[in-house]
């Protein structure tokens, strides 16, 4: 029995914001600021991937954990493996952020 996979839509043409935390191998690709209604697991054998979806089925963001040597090329490969209805995203125009980790 074959499981049907939903296609998710990126509802903006604006390049995403990419938050990279290299110390822990984490990336969050933010496409919108809509509230997250649910999260879908899209993990691979080597990377934990979670897709945040809003109430209308639009992609809010993608979290990838367990990445080493994070590059735009590796992020693009993740995007191309996911069930997205539109993949014409130019990550070179994205805003890159590196959050500051707070230690106690």
N, C-alpha and C positions, 0 to 999 in steps of 0.2 A: 504494500500500500504506500503510495507516494504522498508526502506531505506537501501541501501548497504553501509557498513562501510569499508573504505580503511584500509588495513593493512600496517603498516610502519615498515621499517627495521632499525635495529641498525647495522651500517656497520663496527663496530670495535669489536674486542675481548678485547681491553684494557678497564679496569674498568673506569667508568666515574669519572669526578670531580663533587663533590657535594658541592654547595655553599649554606650555611644555614645562614639565617638572623632571629634568633629566636625572636628578638624584635618585628618584624612585621609578624611573622608566615610564612616566605617565604623560599622556597627551589627551587634551580635551579640545575637540573641534566644535566651536559654537556657531551655529547657523542662524539662531534667533534667540530672542529672550522670552518666547512664549512659555507659559507654565508647562512643566512636564506632567503628562497624564499617566504615562507608563514607560517602562524600560524593557527593551528586548535584548536578550543575550544573543550575540553573534560571534562568540569566541572561536578562535582557531586553536590548533594544537599547541601553538607557542605564545599566543597573545590573548589576554582577556579583553573582549570588546563588548561594550554595552551601548545600545542606541536609545537615546531619549526621544520619545515621541509625544507630540501634543494631542489634545482631544480630537483634532481634525485629521490625525494621521500624518501630520507633517513632521519632518525630522527637526528636532531642536538642537541636538548635539550628539557627538560620538565620543565615548571615552575608550582609550586603549591603554592597558596596563601591561607591564612586563616587556616593554620595548628597550632595546639597547641601541646606542648610537642613532638617536632620532634624527631623521632627515625628512625634507619634504617629499622626496621620492618614496620613502617607506610609508609615509602617511597617505600618499596617492595610491599605493598598492592596497592599503587597507580599504580605502574608499571604493576601489574597483572590485573588491571581493564582496561588497555588501549589496543587499537587494534595494538599490536606489533606482528610481525611474528616470532621474536626470543626473548625469555624471560630468557635465561640462563645467567643472569647477577649476578655476585657475588659482591654485594655492599660492603662487608667487606673489599675488596681490593681497594676500591675507595679512592681517595684523598679528604679529607674534608677541606673545606675552610669556614671561617667566615669573610665575608667582613666587613671592618670598616665603620660604618656610620658616615658621616660628617654632623655636625650640624652647622648652621650659626647663 
